């Protein structure tokens, strides 16, 4: 290919990229942040985001706590000259004002352009991380990535079926919970009646997920369940009130109940943890309800537990 021919092809590709940005935004499965990916980028199979067929260009899409966006915004506004050599720049997107950085990075795999963007999703902060190898920067240029960032949008809810399809298990009964949320790339599922903005602990909620560990011997199950229960995230001043072996869907399990306070407001709650043991790991099901709502919440927890099947 002649040099002039190469320039012509590059110009055509650049124009194609710009034209592609007029298309509808694409949301990676389970994500609340979407954008119009540049030409050649498709939804990734091994992470939340987009990648090229050769997986050299990667666009990672993630969620951070709501306060992360405010910290960046306040830092830029109050002291724009402080911090590292890489200065965030503001950018108007379909989701409002975002802040992004661009820098050249060198590591063991070579030289590449690294971009990051943070934007507000209201109850969360959207985060996008882009890596472009040096040999792809003529196509995936600074301007092209900036245009892709500008196309970012937020959706408030992810369709339930889309979220359930991401889980390593099936759930046929969602217990009439108001909200269903896949917890990032953890393979865990949240079912809740409360609102994310005010804290889920003020109403019944459940978290379902898998644990890679499992007790080596049946005699270890009591200790294993006790340690897992004491490590439940967000729980304060917990006291185990009951812990005993049970059968769950015909498999060995353990039920543990705890009185505790939970969340940022130290809500008095009662929790139940069910562990269902298997050869490749353990299924962990946690139900939490304010103590005055426990009697009504527990049958719902149990109905969901009994409707979980492996894929």
C-alpha positions as CSV (number, residue, x, y, z in Angstrom):
1,X,0.0,0.0,0.0
2,X,1.4,3.4,-1.0
3,X,1.8,6.2,1.5
4,X,-1.0,8.3,-0.1
5,X,-3.2,5.3,-0.2
6,X,-2.6,4.7,3.5
7,X,-3.5,8.3,4.3
8,X,-6.6,8.0,2.4
9,X,-7.7,4.8,4.2
10,X,-6.9,6.5,7.6
11,X,-9.0,9.5,6.7
12,X,-11.9,7.3,5.6
13,X,-11.7,5.4,8.9
14,X,-11.6,8.6,10.9
15,X,-14.6,9.9,9.1
16,X,-16.4,6.6,9.7
17,X,-15.7,6.9,13.4
18,X,-17.2,10.4,13.5
19,X,-20.2,9.2,11.6
20,X,-20.7,6.3,13.9
21,X,-21.2,8.6,16.9
22,X,-24.6,9.6,15.5
23,X,-25.9,6.1,16.3
24,X,-27.8,5.2,19.4
25,X,-25.9,4.7,22.7
26,X,-25.1,1.1,23.7
27,X,-25.2,-0.1,27.3
28,X,-22.9,-3.0,28.3
29,X,-25.1,-5.8,29.8
30,X,-26.1,-4.8,33.3
31,X,-24.5,-1.3,33.2
32,X,-26.3,2.0,33.8
33,X,-23.7,3.9,31.8
34,X,-23.9,3.7,28.1
35,X,-22.3,5.5,25.1
36,X,-22.0,5.3,21.3
37,X,-18.8,3.1,20.9
38,X,-16.3,4.0,18.2
39,X,-16.3,1.9,15.1
40,X,-14.6,-1.5,15.7
41,X,-15.6,-1.6,19.3
42,X,-18.1,-4.2,20.4
43,X,-19.5,-5.2,23.9
44,X,-16.8,-7.2,25.7
45,X,-17.4,-10.7,26.9
46,X,-15.1,-10.8,29.9
47,X,-15.7,-7.4,31.4
48,X,-18.3,-4.6,31.4
49,X,-17.5,-2.4,28.5
50,X,-16.3,-2.5,24.9
51,X,-13.3,-3.9,23.1
52,X,-11.9,-4.4,19.6
53,X,-11.8,-7.9,18.0
54,X,-8.1,-8.2,18.8
55,X,-8.9,-6.9,22.4
56,X,-6.0,-4.4,22.1
57,X,-8.4,-1.4,22.6
58,X,-10.4,-1.6,25.8
59,X,-13.2,0.6,27.2
60,X,-14.1,-0.4,30.8
61,X,-17.4,0.9,32.2
62,X,-17.9,0.8,36.0
63,X,-19.9,2.3,38.8
64,X,-18.3,4.1,41.8
65,X,-20.0,5.6,44.9
66,X,-22.0,8.7,44.4
67,X,-19.5,10.9,46.2
68,X,-16.7,10.1,43.9
69,X,-18.0,12.5,41.2
70,X,-18.4,15.3,43.7
71,X,-14.9,14.9,45.0
72,X,-13.5,15.3,41.5
73,X,-15.7,18.2,40.6
74,X,-14.9,20.1,43.8
75,X,-11.2,19.5,43.4
76,X,-11.3,20.9,39.9
77,X,-13.3,24.0,40.9
78,X,-11.6,24.8,44.2
79,X,-8.0,24.2,43.2
80,X,-7.5,23.5,39.5
81,X,-3.7,23.8,39.7
82,X,-3.2,21.3,42.5
83,X,-2.7,17.5,42.2
84,X,-0.9,15.4,39.7
85,X,0.5,16.6,36.3
86,X,-2.6,15.1,34.6
87,X,-5.4,17.7,35.0
88,X,-9.1,16.7,34.6
89,X,-11.0,18.6,31.9
90,X,-14.7,19.2,31.9
91,X,-16.9,17.8,29.1
92,X,-20.6,18.1,28.4
93,X,-22.2,14.7,27.9
94,X,-25.7,13.3,27.5
95,X,-25.6,12.8,31.3
96,X,-24.4,16.3,32.2
97,X,-21.0,17.7,32.9
98,X,-18.3,15.0,33.1
99,X,-14.5,15.3,33.9
100,X,-11.9,13.4,31.9
101,X,-8.1,12.9,31.7
102,X,-5.8,11.8,28.9
103,X,-2.2,10.8,29.3
104,X,0.5,8.6,27.7
105,X,1.5,5.6,29.8
106,X,4.3,3.1,29.4
107,X,4.4,-0.3,31.0
108,X,5.6,-3.8,30.4
109,X,3.1,-4.3,27.6
110,X,4.2,-1.1,25.7
111,X,3.1,2.5,25.2
112,X,-0.5,3.5,25.1
113,X,-2.9,6.4,25.6
114,X,-4.9,6.2,28.8
115,X,-8.2,8.0,29.2
116,X,-10.6,8.1,32.2
117,X,-13.9,9.9,32.7
118,X,-16.2,10.3,35.7
119,X,-19.8,11.5,35.5
120,X,-22.8,11.7,37.9
121,X,-25.5,9.1,37.8
122,X,-27.3,10.7,40.8
123,X,-27.2,7.8,43.2
124,X,-23.8,6.6,41.8
125,X,-20.8,7.9,39.8
126,X,-20.2,6.5,36.3
127,X,-16.6,5.7,35.5
128,X,-15.1,5.0,32.0
129,X,-11.5,3.8,31.5
130,X,-10.0,3.6,28.0
131,X,-6.7,2.1,26.9
132,X,-5.5,2.6,23.3
133,X,-2.1,1.1,22.2
134,X,0.3,3.5,20.5
135,X,-0.2,1.8,17.1
136,X,-4.0,2.4,17.2
137,X,-3.9,6.1,18.2
138,X,-4.3,7.3,14.6
139,X,-7.7,5.8,14.5
140,X,-8.7,6.0,18.1
141,X,-7.4,9.5,18.6
142,X,-7.8,12.0,21.4
143,X,-10.6,13.7,19.5
144,X,-12.4,10.4,18.7
145,X,-12.3,9.3,22.3
146,X,-13.5,12.7,23.5
147,X,-16.5,12.4,21.1
148,X,-17.2,9.0,22.5
149,X,-17.1,10.3,26.0
150,X,-19.5,13.1,25.0
151,X,-22.1,10.6,23.9
152,X,-22.3,9.1,27.4
153,X,-25.8,8.7,28.9
154,X,-27.3,7.2,32.0
155,X,-30.3,4.9,32.4
156,X,-31.9,4.8,35.8
157,X,-32.9,1.1,35.7
158,X,-31.5,-1.9,34.0
159,X,-34.1,-4.4,32.7
160,X,-34.6,-7.2,35.2
161,X,-34.2,-10.0,32.6
162,X,-30.9,-8.4,31.5
163,X,-29.5,-8.4,35.0
164,X,-30.7,-12.0,35.8
165,X,-29.0,-13.3,32.7
166,X,-25.7,-12.1,34.1
167,X,-26.0,-14.2,37.3
168,X,-24.3,-17.6,37.7
169,X,-27.6,-18.9,39.1
170,X,-31.3,-18.7,38.2
171,X,-33.9,-17.1,40.4
172,X,-37.6,-17.8,39.6
173,X,-39.1,-15.9,42.5
174,X,-38.0,-12.3,43.3
175,X,-40.1,-12.0,46.4
176,X,-42.0,-9.0,45.1
177,X,-39.0,-6.7,45.9
178,X,-39.3,-3.3,44.3
179,X,-35.7,-3.1,43.0
180,X,-33.4,-5.7,41.4
181,X,-29.8,-4.8,41.0
182,X,-26.8,-6.8,39.7
183,X,-23.8,-5.8,41.9
184,X,-21.2,-4.9,39.3
185,X,-19.1,-7.7,38.1
186,X,-19.3,-9.7,41.4
187,X,-21.9,-12.1,40.2
188,X,-24.1,-11.1,43.1
189,X,-27.7,-9.9,43.1
190,X,-29.5,-7.4,45.3
191,X,-33.2,-7.4,45.9
192,X,-34.5,-4.4,47.8
193,X,-37.6,-2.4,48.8
194,X,-35.6,0.7,49.9
195,X,-34.1,3.4,47.8
196,X,-30.4,3.5,47.0
197,X,-30.2,7.3,47.9
198,X,-31.5,6.8,51.4
199,X,-29.9,3.4,52.2
200,X,-31.3,0.0,51.7
201,X,-31.2,-0.9,55.4
202,X,-34.4,1.0,56.2
203,X,-36.5,-1.7,54.4
204,X,-36.1,-5.4,53.7
205,X,-33.4,-6.4,51.2
206,X,-31.5,-9.5,50.1
207,X,-28.1,-10.2,48.6
208,X,-27.5,-13.5,46.8
209,X,-24.1,-14.6,45.6
210,X,-21.5,-17.3,45.4
211,X,-18.4,-17.9,47.6
212,X,-15.4,-19.6,46.1
213,X,-14.6,-21.1,49.5
214,X,-16.4,-24.0,51.1
215,X,-15.7,-26.0,54.3
216,X,-13.3,-28.9,53.7
217,X,-15.2,-31.2,56.2
218,X,-18.7,-31.3,57.5
219,X,-17.4,-30.6,61.0
220,X,-16.0,-27.2,59.7
221,X,-19.4,-25.9,58.6
222,X,-20.4,-24.3,61.9
223,X,-17.1,-22.4,62.1
224,X,-17.3,-21.4,58.4
225,X,-20.9,-20.1,58.8
226,X,-20.0,-18.1,61.9
227,X,-17.0,-16.4,60.3
228,X,-19.0,-15.6,57.1
229,X,-21.9,-14.1,59.2
230,X,-19.6,-11.9,61.3
231,X,-18.1,-10.5,58.0
232,X,-21.4,-9.4,56.4
233,X,-20.7,-5.9,54.9
234,X,-22.3,-2.9,56.5
235,X,-23.3,-4.8,59.7
236,X,-22.4,-3.2,63.1
237,X,-22.5,-4.6,66.6
238,X,-23.9,-7.9,65.5
239,X,-24.9,-10.7,67.9
240,X,-25.6,-14.2,66.6
241,X,-28.9,-15.4,68.0
242,X,-29.2,-18.8,66.2
243,X,-26.9,-20.9,64.0
244,X,-27.7,-24.5,63.0
245,X,-27.4,-26.9,60.0
246,X,-30.3,-27.1,57.6
247,X,-31.2,-28.7,54.3
248,X,-31.7,-26.3,51.3
249,X,-33.1,-27.8,48.1
250,X,-31.8,-31.2,49.3
251,X,-28.3,-30.0,49.9
252,X,-26.4,-29.4,53.1
253,X,-26.6,-25.9,54.4
254,X,-26.4,-23.6,57.5
255,X,-28.8,-21.0,58.8
256,X,-27.5,-18.1,61.0
257,X,-29.6,-15.3,62.4
258,X,-28.1,-12.1,63.8
259,X,-29.5,-9.0,65.6
260,X,-27.4,-6.0,64.6
261,X,-27.3,-2.4,63.5
262,X,-26.7,-1.7,59.9
263,X,-26.0,1.1,57.4
264,X,-25.0,4.7,57.9
265,X,-27.9,5.3,60.2
266,X,-27.2,2.3,62.4
267,X,-30.7,0.9,61.8
268,X,-31.6,-1.9,64.2
269,X,-32.1,-5.0,62.0
270,X,-32.4,-8.7,62.1
271,X,-30.4,-10.7,59.5
272,X,-30.5,-14.2,58.2
273,X,-27.6,-15.9,56.4
274,X,-28.2,-19.1,54.5
275,X,-25.2,-21.0,53.2
276,X,-25.8,-23.9,50.7
277,X,-22.6,-26.0,50.4
278,X,-21.4,-27.5,47.2
279,X,-18.3,-29.1,45.7
280,X,-17.2,-26.0,43.8
281,X,-18.1,-23.4,46.5
282,X,-21.0,-22.1,48.6
283,X,-24.1,-20.2,47.7
284,X,-24.6,-17.3,50.2
285,X,-28.0,-15.8,50.7
286,X,-28.4,-12.8,53.1
287,X,-31.7,-11.3,54.1
288,X,-32.0,-8.1,56.3
289,X,-35.0,-6.3,57.6
290,X,-35.7,-3.7,60.3
291,X,-36.7,-5.6,63.4
292,X,-40.2,-4.3,63.3
293,X,-40.6,-5.7,59.8
294,X,-38.9,-9.0,60.3
295,X,-42.0,-11.2,60.8
296,X,-43.4,-10.1,57.4
297,X,-40.0,-10.1,55.6
298,X,-38.8,-13.6,56.6
299,X,-41.3,-15.6,54.5
300,X,-40.3,-13.5,51.5
301,X,-36.7,-14.3,52.1
302,X,-37.4,-18.0,52.4
303,X,-39.5,-18.0,49.2
304,X,-36.6,-16.4,47.2
305,X,-34.1,-18.8,48.8
306,X,-36.2,-21.8,47.7
307,X,-36.4,-20.5,44.1
308,X,-32.7,-20.3,43.4
309,X,-31.2,-22.9,41.1
310,X,-27.7,-23.4,39.6
311,X,-27.3,-22.7,35.9
